[in-house]
Amino acid sequence: MNETKDEIRFHRQEMAYWLSVQKDAQWRGDVKTEQLAIKERRKHRDAVLAIWASPTEQLAVCV
């Protein structure tokens, strides 16, 4: 159980980090970094969903 919580915590922290990178890149007008941040944030969002959401819930979030 603690491993699952740690994994979720890690991915949520990464999502927060990449969101801040994305916002900073938007402010600076850096399109490439903004796209990278979006891609990385989605990767961690999908990882969190894979840990705790059912397949139907995962589909609903990604649509």
C-alpha positions in Angstrom: 0.0 0.0 0.0 2.8 2.4 0.8 4.5 1.7 -2.5 1.3 2.6 -4.3 1.0 5.8 -2.4 4.6 6.6 -3.1 4.2 6.0 -6.8 1.1 8.2 -6.9 2.9 10.9 -4.9 5.9 10.8 -7.3 3.8 11.1 -10.4 1.6 13.9 -9.0 4.8 15.8 -8.1 6.1 15.3 -11.6 2.8 16.5 -13.0 3.0 19.7 -10.9 6.6 20.2 -12.0 5.8 19.8 -15.7 2.8 22.1 -15.3 5.0 24.8 -13.9 7.5 24.2 -16.8 4.6 24.5 -19.3 3.4 27.8 -17.8 6.9 29.2 -17.8 7.4 28.2 -21.4 4.1 29.8 -22.4 5.1 33.0 -20.7 8.5 33.0 -22.5 7.0 31.9 -25.8 9.1 28.7 -26.0 6.9 26.4 -28.0 9.2 23.4 -28.0 9.6 23.3 -24.2 5.9 23.9 -23.8 5.1 20.8 -26.0 7.7 18.7 -24.1 6.1 19.7 -20.8 2.6 18.8 -22.1 4.0 15.4 -23.3 5.7 14.7 -20.0 2.7 15.7 -17.9 0.4 13.4 -19.9 2.9 10.6 -19.4 2.6 11.0 -15.6 -1.1 11.5 -15.7 -1.5 8.2 -17.5 0.8 6.6 -15.0 -1.4 7.8 -12.1 -4.5 6.6 -13.9 -3.0 3.2 -14.5 -2.3 2.8 -10.8 -5.8 3.6 -9.4 -8.4 4.0 -12.2 -10.4 1.3 -13.9 -10.1 1.0 -17.7 -13.5 2.8 -18.1 -12.4 5.7 -15.8 -9.1 5.9 -17.7 -11.0 6.2 -21.0 -13.3 8.9 -19.6 -10.4 11.1 -18.5 -8.5 10.8 -21.7 -11.4 11.7 -24.0 
